[in-house]
Amino acid sequence: MRTTFAALTLLLAFAGNALADEAAEKGPPRLDTPDPIPAERLQKSIDRGVAFLLEDQLESGAWGSPTQTKALNIYAPVPGAHHAFRTATTALCLMALIEVADKEELAVRRAIERGEEWMFYNLPRLRRATPTAIYNVWGHAYAIQALVRMHGRLPDETDRRKRIEALIREQFELLDRYESVNGGWGYYDFDIGSKKPASSPTSFTTATVLYAYWEAKQIGVEPPKKNVQRGLAAIRRQRKADFTYLYGEYLKNRPMMGINRPGGSLGRSQACNLVLRLFGDEKVTNQVMVEWLHRLMARNGWLDIGRKRPVPHESWMQVAGYFYYYGHYYAALCLDQIPEAEQPDLKHHLAKLMLDRQEKNGSWFDYELYDYHDQYGTAFALMTLHRCRVEK
């Protein structure tokens, strides 16, 4: 019985790879013209998501907690892993509220203020959980993006802005400390557990950090050039000819493994293409950006079939559920990088994906991660929908 099951699994894997190869031979997909999403429907969805975040904020001002435990939770040594999860989640929720919510509304303004106070107090204390678990890199990266938005929220408060700029530079220093010896960033170091992580950089974690660096640069806080150049080199080493990106550099000798094929890279290629383009990589052309946006939405099933599965990487192409809203957020950021004529149809396609997946309580989630998933998923989806607005 076990032999039969193994044979069937192998057959399905070969069949899936054959289909993927056949699709690749036909060239990148192109989407049909979509039905326009009414602006009122999009705004109603955003309002429901904002209401969820306001209701779900903790008394401390943060979002997310290490509750809703189950037998299949990912490796998360306490308490440091949860400090990282909560910091990243809170940063994302702050970003979303500052971007999309009505800041004249008292409840919104108060939620933002409480979240900012939590960040001011807790962010300087964020470190890695253990020598092996370096989830804090996510907290530092999204904190930088949140701080950028906090910096722009009250432009006349000079002392507050200086405090924020100092916090951003502190995140640069910590990210330098936790950078891989190979350049770029990963979030595990199971090889050595050294002071300077010997972790293999992952393409998407590195892209996440570098995009935060790019945002900081836009407000005049210059990121360290050494880390930027080493990170860009790490992403380029993981780039394949079709702009699929390896999951991590440790898989460089397995480029045709499912997760390193186009279907497995759908949640990563957007972030990696975006960062390389923003930092001047001429290979990431308009055509590359547009083709990968079409790929993401036309072949969305590779990601969607992994959404809400309880075991990471158990789906086809080794896709994990938590790739979903992450990948679509960076796709939304890519929209500003393509010709204006290409934007409206892609915005409607992307908006429909988000609208169709909103939960009854107004949230979005793609992978059950303690009690952080509803919050980070909602934040990603709100910021995605915000960029899907089409001007009349």
C-alpha positions as CSV (number, residue, x, y, z in Angstrom):
1,M,0.0,0.0,0.0
2,R,2.8,2.4,0.9
3,T,4.7,1.6,-2.3
4,T,1.5,2.2,-4.3
5,F,1.0,5.6,-2.6
6,A,4.6,6.6,-3.2
7,A,4.4,5.6,-6.9
8,L,1.2,7.6,-7.3
9,T,2.8,10.6,-5.6
10,L,5.8,10.4,-8.0
11,L,3.5,10.1,-11.0
12,L,1.5,13.2,-10.0
13,A,4.7,15.1,-9.5
14,F,5.9,14.2,-13.0
15,A,2.5,15.1,-14.5
16,G,2.5,18.5,-12.7
17,N,6.1,19.2,-13.9
18,A,5.2,18.2,-17.4
19,L,2.2,20.5,-17.5
20,A,4.4,23.3,-16.1
21,D,7.0,22.7,-18.8
22,E,4.3,22.6,-21.5
23,A,2.9,25.9,-20.3
24,A,6.4,27.4,-20.3
25,E,6.9,26.4,-24.0
26,K,3.8,28.3,-25.0
27,G,5.2,31.5,-23.4
28,P,3.9,33.8,-20.7
29,P,0.1,33.9,-20.3
30,R,-2.0,37.0,-21.1
31,L,-5.1,37.8,-19.2
32,D,-8.4,38.6,-20.7
33,T,-10.0,42.0,-20.3
34,P,-11.6,41.9,-16.8
35,D,-15.0,43.2,-15.7
36,P,-14.2,46.6,-13.9
37,I,-14.5,46.5,-10.1
38,P,-16.8,49.4,-8.9
39,A,-15.0,51.8,-6.7
40,E,-17.8,51.6,-4.2
41,R,-17.3,47.8,-3.9
42,L,-13.6,48.2,-3.4
43,Q,-14.0,50.9,-0.7
44,K,-16.6,48.8,1.1
45,S,-14.2,45.9,1.3
46,I,-11.4,48.2,2.6
47,D,-13.8,49.7,5.2
48,R,-14.6,46.1,6.5
49,G,-10.9,45.3,6.7
50,V,-10.1,48.5,8.6
51,A,-13.0,47.7,11.0
52,F,-11.5,44.3,11.7
53,L,-8.0,45.8,12.5
54,L,-9.6,48.4,14.8
55,E,-11.5,45.7,16.7
56,D,-8.6,43.3,16.9
57,Q,-5.9,45.6,18.3
58,L,-4.6,44.6,21.6
59,E,-4.8,46.7,24.7
60,S,-1.0,47.2,24.5
61,G,-1.4,48.8,21.0
62,A,0.1,45.8,19.2
63,W,-1.6,43.2,16.9
64,G,-1.1,39.5,17.1
65,S,-0.4,37.0,19.9
66,P,1.1,33.5,20.5
67,T,-2.4,31.9,21.0
68,Q,-4.5,29.6,18.9
69,T,-1.8,26.9,19.2
70,K,-2.1,23.7,17.3
71,A,-0.1,20.6,16.6
72,L,1.3,21.9,13.3
73,N,2.8,25.2,14.3
74,I,6.0,26.2,12.7
75,Y,9.3,26.3,14.7
76,A,9.0,29.3,17.0
77,P,11.3,29.2,20.1
78,V,9.9,31.3,22.8
79,P,9.8,34.1,23.6
80,G,12.0,35.7,20.8
81,A,10.2,34.2,17.8
82,H,6.9,35.7,19.0
83,H,8.5,39.1,19.7
84,A,9.5,39.0,16.0
85,F,6.1,37.8,14.7
86,R,4.3,40.5,16.8
87,T,6.6,43.3,15.7
88,A,6.3,42.4,12.0
89,T,2.5,42.0,12.3
90,T,2.1,45.3,14.2
91,A,4.3,47.1,11.7
92,L,2.2,45.8,8.8
93,C,-1.1,46.8,10.5
94,L,0.2,50.3,11.2
95,M,1.3,50.6,7.6
96,A,-2.2,49.6,6.4
97,L,-4.1,52.0,8.7
98,I,-1.8,54.9,7.9
99,E,-2.2,54.2,4.2
100,V,-5.9,53.4,3.8
101,A,-7.9,54.4,6.8
102,D,-9.7,57.8,7.4
103,K,-7.2,59.4,9.8
104,E,-9.8,62.1,10.7
105,E,-11.8,59.4,12.4
106,L,-11.1,59.3,16.1
107,A,-11.0,55.5,16.4
108,V,-8.5,55.3,13.6
109,R,-6.3,58.1,14.9
110,R,-6.2,56.5,18.4
111,A,-5.4,53.1,17.0
112,I,-2.5,54.5,15.0
113,E,-1.2,56.4,18.0
114,R,-1.4,53.3,20.3
115,G,0.4,51.2,17.6
116,E,3.1,53.9,17.2
117,E,3.7,54.0,21.0
118,W,4.1,50.2,21.1
119,M,6.6,50.4,18.3
120,F,8.6,53.2,19.9
121,Y,8.9,51.2,23.1
122,N,9.3,47.6,21.8
123,L,11.2,47.9,18.6
124,P,14.6,48.8,20.2
125,R,14.3,45.5,22.1
126,L,13.9,43.2,19.1
127,R,16.6,40.6,18.6
128,R,16.8,37.1,17.2
129,A,15.2,34.3,19.2
130,T,18.0,31.8,19.1
131,P,21.2,31.3,17.0
132,T,19.0,29.2,14.7
133,A,15.8,31.3,14.5
134,I,16.3,34.7,12.9
135,Y,12.7,35.7,12.4
136,N,13.5,39.2,13.7
137,V,14.8,40.2,10.3
138,W,11.1,40.4,9.2
139,G,10.3,42.6,12.2
140,H,13.2,45.0,11.4
141,A,12.3,45.2,7.7
142,Y,8.6,45.9,8.1
143,A,9.3,48.2,11.0
144,I,11.4,50.4,8.6
145,Q,8.4,50.6,6.3
146,A,6.1,51.5,9.2
147,L,8.5,54.1,10.5
148,V,8.6,55.7,7.0
149,R,4.9,56.1,7.1
150,M,5.0,57.4,10.7
151,H,7.6,59.9,9.5
152,G,5.2,61.3,6.9
153,R,2.1,61.4,9.2
154,L,3.0,64.4,11.3
155,P,5.5,66.4,9.2
156,D,5.6,69.4,11.4
157,E,6.8,67.5,14.5
158,T,10.6,67.8,14.0
159,D,11.7,66.1,17.2
160,R,9.4,63.1,16.5
161,R,10.8,62.8,13.0
162,K,14.4,62.8,14.3
163,R,13.4,60.0,16.7
164,I,11.9,58.0,13.9
165,E,15.0,58.5,11.7
166,A,17.2,57.3,14.6
167,L,15.1,54.2,14.9
168,I,15.4,53.5,11.2
169,R,19.2,53.7,11.4
170,E,19.1,51.4,14.4
171,Q,17.2,48.8,12.2
172,F,20.0,49.2,9.6
173,E,22.6,48.4,12.3
174,L,20.7,45.3,13.5
175,L,20.1,44.1,10.0
176,D,23.8,44.4,9.3
177,R,24.4,42.3,12.4
178,Y,22.0,39.6,11.2
179,E,23.0,39.7,7.5
180,S,24.2,36.4,6.1
181,V,28.0,36.0,5.7
182,N,27.2,35.5,2.0
183,G,25.2,38.8,1.8
184,G,21.5,39.1,1.9
185,W,19.2,37.7,4.6
186,G,17.7,34.4,5.6
187,Y,15.6,33.6,8.7
188,Y,17.2,30.3,9.8
189,D,20.8,29.3,10.6
190,F,20.8,25.5,11.1
191,D,24.4,25.2,9.8
192,I,26.5,26.9,12.5
193,G,24.4,29.3,14.7
194,S,27.3,31.8,14.7
195,K,27.3,35.4,15.8
196,K,27.3,36.5,12.2
197,P,24.6,34.1,10.7
198,A,25.9,31.5,8.4
199,S,22.3,31.3,7.0
200,S,21.7,30.8,3.3
201,P,20.0,34.0,2.1
202,T,16.5,33.6,0.7
203,S,15.6,35.7,-2.3
204,F,12.4,37.0,-1.0
205,T,13.6,37.8,2.6
206,T,16.5,39.8,1.0
207,A,14.0,41.5,-1.3
208,T,11.8,42.4,1.6
209,V,14.7,44.1,3.5
210,L,16.0,45.9,0.4
211,Y,12.5,47.3,-0.5
212,A,12.3,48.7,3.1
213,Y,15.8,50.2,2.5
214,W,14.6,51.8,-0.7
215,E,11.6,53.4,1.1
216,A,13.9,54.7,3.8
217,K,16.1,56.3,1.1
218,Q,13.1,58.2,-0.2
219,I,12.8,60.1,3.0
220,G,16.5,60.9,3.2
221,V,17.6,58.1,5.5
222,E,20.4,56.6,3.5
223,P,20.8,52.8,3.9
224,P,24.3,51.2,4.2
225,K,25.6,50.7,0.6
226,K,27.6,47.6,1.5
227,N,24.5,45.7,2.7
228,V,22.5,46.9,-0.3
229,Q,25.1,45.8,-2.8
230,R,25.6,42.4,-1.1
231,G,21.9,41.9,-1.0
232,L,21.4,42.7,-4.6
233,A,24.2,40.3,-5.5
234,A,22.5,37.6,-3.5
235,I,19.2,38.1,-5.3
236,R,20.9,38.1,-8.7
237,R,22.7,34.8,-7.9
238,Q,19.3,33.3,-7.3
239,R,17.7,34.6,-10.5
240,K,17.0,32.2,-13.3
241,A,16.9,33.2,-17.0
242,D,13.0,33.4,-17.0
243,F,13.0,35.7,-13.8
244,T,12.0,32.8,-11.6
245,Y,13.9,33.1,-8.3
246,L,15.3,30.3,-6.2
247,Y,13.6,30.0,-2.8
248,G,17.0,30.2,-1.2
249,E,20.6,30.0,-2.3
250,Y,21.0,26.6,-0.6
251,L,18.9,25.2,-3.5
252,K,21.3,26.5,-6.2
253,N,22.1,22.9,-7.3
254,R,18.4,22.1,-7.6
255,P,17.1,24.7,-10.0
256,M,14.3,22.5,-11.4
257,M,12.9,21.5,-8.0
258,G,9.2,22.5,-7.9
259,I,9.6,25.4,-5.6
260,N,12.2,26.9,-8.0
261,R,10.0,26.6,-11.1
262,P,7.7,29.4,-12.3
263,G,4.7,28.1,-10.4
264,G,6.7,27.9,-7.2
265,S,8.2,31.4,-7.6
266,L,4.9,33.2,-8.2
267,G,4.9,34.6,-4.7
268,R,8.6,35.7,-4.9
269,S,9.3,37.0,-8.4
270,Q,7.2,40.2,-7.8
271,A,9.3,41.3,-4.8
272,C,12.6,40.3,-6.4
273,N,11.9,42.0,-9.7
274,L,10.6,45.1,-8.0
275,V,13.7,45.5,-5.9
276,L,16.2,44.9,-8.6
277,R,14.4,47.4,-10.9
278,L,14.3,50.1,-8.2
279,F,18.0,49.7,-7.6
280,G,18.8,50.1,-11.3
281,D,18.9,46.5,-12.8
282,E,18.3,47.1,-16.5
283,K,17.4,43.4,-17.1
284,V,14.1,43.9,-15.3
285,T,12.3,45.7,-18.1
286,N,8.7,46.8,-18.5
287,Q,8.1,43.5,-20.4
288,V,9.5,41.4,-17.5
289,M,7.3,43.3,-14.9
290,V,4.2,43.0,-17.0
291,E,4.7,39.4,-17.9
292,W,5.2,38.4,-14.3
293,L,2.0,40.2,-13.2
294,H,0.1,38.4,-15.9
295,R,1.7,35.1,-14.7
296,L,0.7,35.7,-11.1
297,M,-2.9,36.2,-11.9
298,A,-3.4,33.9,-14.8
299,R,-1.8,31.0,-13.0
300,N,-2.9,32.0,-9.5
301,G,-4.0,28.5,-8.8
302,W,-0.4,27.4,-8.0
303,L,-0.5,29.8,-5.0
304,D,-4.2,29.6,-4.2
305,I,-4.2,25.8,-3.8
306,G,-1.7,26.2,-1.0
307,R,-3.7,28.9,0.8
308,K,-5.0,27.8,4.2
309,R,-3.2,24.4,4.1
310,P,-2.0,23.6,7.6
311,V,1.5,22.3,6.7
312,P,4.0,24.7,5.1
313,H,5.2,23.7,1.6
314,E,2.8,20.7,1.4
315,S,1.1,22.0,-1.8
316,W,2.0,21.6,-5.4
317,M,5.4,23.3,-6.3
318,Q,6.1,23.2,-2.5
319,V,4.1,26.3,-2.1
320,A,3.3,27.4,1.4
321,G,0.1,29.2,2.3
322,Y,1.9,32.3,3.7
323,F,3.2,33.2,0.2
324,Y,-0.2,34.3,-0.9
325,Y,-0.9,37.8,0.4
326,Y,2.8,38.6,0.7
327,G,3.1,37.9,-3.1
328,H,0.1,40.0,-4.0
329,Y,1.2,42.9,-1.9
330,Y,4.5,43.1,-3.8
331,A,2.6,42.6,-7.1
332,A,0.6,45.7,-6.2
333,L,3.8,47.6,-5.6
334,C,4.9,46.6,-9.1
335,L,2.0,48.3,-10.7
336,D,3.6,51.7,-10.5
337,Q,6.6,50.4,-12.4
338,I,4.7,49.4,-15.6
339,P,3.3,51.6,-18.4
340,E,0.1,53.4,-17.4
341,A,-1.9,51.8,-20.2
342,E,-1.2,48.3,-18.7
343,Q,-2.3,49.2,-15.2
344,P,-6.1,49.4,-15.2
345,D,-6.8,45.8,-16.3
346,L,-4.2,44.4,-14.0
347,K,-5.6,46.4,-11.1
348,H,-9.1,45.0,-11.7
349,H,-7.8,41.5,-11.9
350,L,-5.8,41.9,-8.7
351,A,-8.6,43.6,-6.8
352,K,-11.0,40.7,-7.7
353,L,-8.6,38.2,-6.2
354,M,-8.6,40.1,-3.0
355,L,-12.3,40.8,-2.9
356,D,-13.2,37.2,-3.5
357,R,-11.1,36.0,-0.6
358,Q,-12.2,38.3,2.1
359,E,-13.5,36.5,5.2
360,K,-17.0,37.0,6.8
361,N,-15.4,39.0,9.6
362,G,-13.7,41.4,7.2
363,S,-10.2,39.9,7.5
364,W,-8.0,38.0,5.1
365,F,-5.7,35.1,6.0
366,D,-3.7,32.5,4.1
367,Y,-1.9,30.4,6.7
368,E,-2.9,29.8,10.3
369,L,0.0,31.2,12.3
370,Y,-0.9,31.3,16.0
371,D,-2.9,34.5,16.1
372,Y,-0.9,36.6,13.7
373,H,-2.4,35.4,10.4
374,D,-5.7,37.4,10.3
375,Q,-3.8,40.5,11.1
376,Y,-0.9,40.3,8.7
377,G,-3.1,38.9,5.9
378,T,-5.6,41.8,6.4
379,A,-2.8,44.4,6.3
380,F,-1.3,43.0,3.1
381,A,-4.7,42.8,1.5
382,L,-5.7,46.3,2.4
383,M,-2.5,47.8,1.0
384,T,-3.0,45.7,-2.1
385,L,-6.5,46.9,-2.6
386,H,-5.5,50.5,-2.0
387,R,-3.1,50.3,-5.0
388,C,-5.9,48.8,-7.2
389,R,-7.9,52.0,-7.3
390,V,-8.5,53.1,-10.9
391,E,-8.9,56.8,-11.5
392,K,-11.8,57.6,-13.8
